[in-house]
Amino acid sequence: MIFIIVLIILALDQLTKSLANQSLQLGHPVPLIKGAFYLTLVHNTGAAFGILKNQTPLFTSMFALVLIYSEFKKNSHKKFYTLALSLILAGALGNLIDRLFFGYVIDFLDFRIWPVFNVADSAVTIGTIMLGWSILRSEDKHGTQRHKDTRTPGHKDTRSQGHKDTRVTW
């Protein structure tokens, strides 16, 4: 399943970038919804969404791929977590391919209130949100377990007698 998700997102990303590169002129916006959504071809030499212009994050991308792979191996039984990592991996690979072949990333989705981006950036963003949600859900489950009543059987509960409970819970 991981391979299929990565392959579909990667193919969609590369296809849309190719179409944008062939159909659009660099830096000339084409309005789809005037004032709200444009197609604007941009050659991004920075990181995601144009951050860190002219800083080639190739090493960082390769390092991220290694970390994602290790997370897949450790957490392959967690479906939502794995789906999130699949989206991040597909997006990272899509932009890495651009950097390796062109020296920049092809961006073209332009909402005017956010830097121009592409399908790979969207996959990374959605995957990151899902990953954060998955981690928070996991911590909630663990947190609930940590809050269980750990008093020994037969312990007299003095709270009902007006005494303050001074136990520390985490």
N, C-alpha and C positions, 0 to 999 in steps of 0.2 A: 504494500500500500504506500509506503514512504516513497519508494522509487517512482510510482505512478504519479503521485502528487507533485513531486519535484520535477518530473519530466513535463507534466502538463503546464505548470506555472512557468518553467523555463522556456518551453516552446512558445507559449503565449507572449512572454516577455520579448523574446528574440524576434518573433513575427511582427509584433506591434512596433518595435524599434526599427526594424527593417522598412516597414511601411511608412513610418514617420520620416525616416531618412530619405526615402525615395520621393515622397509626396510633398514634403514641406521645405520651405527655404529657411536656412539658419537665421534665427532671430526675428522672423516675420510671423506674427500671430495670426491664426485663422479662427475667427469667432464661431463657436458652435451654439453657445447661448450668450448673446451679446452682454457684456458687462459681468459675466459670471464664469464662463468656461470657454477656454481657448485651446487650440493645439499650437504649441510654440516649440519649434525645434531648438534645443540647446545642447551644446557639447559641454558636459559637466566634468571639470578636472578636479573637483573637490570630492568630499565624502557625500554621504546621503543628503539629498535635498540641496546640494551645492555648498554645504558647509566645508570649511577648510580648503578654499580654492587653491589650486596649483600645488597641493600637498598630495603626492601620490600615495594613497592608502593601500597599495598592493600588499605589502607585508602584513598589515592589519587584517586585510581580507583573508589572507591565507591562514593566519593565526586563528581567526574566527571560525573558519571551516574546520580546523583541527579540533577546536573546542566543541563545536556542534556535533561532530562525529563522535567524540568521546561521550557526550551527553546521550546520544542515540543508543550507544552500547549499554550505558548504565540504566537507562529508563525506558527501554523498548516496550515494557509492559503497560506503560501509562499512555493511553490512546490520545487524549486531548493534548498532553504535553508533547507527544511525538508529532502530532499534527502541527502544533505551533513551531516546533523545530524544523519540520519539513518546509513550512512556508519561509522561515528565515533562511534556511539552506538554499532554497530555490532562488530567492531574491539575491542572496550573496553571490551565488554562482552566476546569475544573469548579469549582474553588474561587473563581476570579475572578468567574464568573457569579453565584455566591452573594453575594459581597461587593458586586457592583454592584446586584443586585436587592433584597437583604435587609439589607446592612450587616454581615453576619456569615456564617460558614460553618456549614452544618448537618452535625453529626457525630453518629454513633449506634452505631458498633461499639465495644464496651466489653469488654476482656479483664481489667479490674481491675488489671493489673500495668503498664499503659501508659495514657497519656491517651486519651480517646475520640477516634475518628477516623472516616474515611469511605473510599469507594472511590477518590476522587481522591488522598487522602493515600497510600493503598496504591500507586497507580500511580506517584506521585512517588518514593516510597521504593524500589520495585522498579526503576524506571528509573534512579535514582541509583546503586544497587548495580551494575546492569548497566553503566552508564556508567563507573564506577570500574574494574570488571573489564576492560572494553574498553580503557581507557586503560592500565592496568597490562600487559595482554597486548601492546599496541602498543609500550610501552616495553621490554618483554622482547625483542621481536623486534628493535627497534633496538639494544638493549644487546648482543645476541648479535652483531650485525653490527659493533659497535664493538670487540668483543673478538677479532676476527680477527687472525691473525698478520700484522703489517704490516712484518716485516723484509724487506729486499731479497733477491731471489734470490741464492744463493751465499753468504749470510751464514753464518759459522761459528758453530754453536751450542755455546757454551762451558759450558752447564749440565751436560752429561754429564761434564765434566772437573772437577767440584767447584766451579766458580765460581758465585757467586750472580747470578741474573738481576735486574738493577736497573731494568729497564724499568717505567715507570708505565703502568698500564692503567686505563681508565675504565669 
